[in-house]
């Protein structure tokens, strides 16, 4: 019986250590969040690529905990508005931050 108790405690300790090792903090993502964010980034990039009026090579997409940040240089304010609108429609996106700039402006 004593051996079963030790095995149970060891198993519980390992499970707890694994769970805490994969947990997120305010500045880092957990394993599951990283995978989710990668999927969101891919979906947003695909949606922007499918939008005929946008040059997707000029727009960078990053995701952290469901918040998408768009950056890069575009040719007009209309392109910024369109990119933001497209990104907001993707499933899993909690918010969209704009860091895009219009070419020629600072």
Secondary structure, DSSP 8 states (H G I E B T S, - for coil): -HHHHHHHHHHHHHHHHHHHHT--BTTB--HHHHHHHHHHHHHHHHHHHH-TTS-GGGEEEEEETTEEEEEEEES-HHHHHHHHHHHHTSTT--EEEEEEEETT--
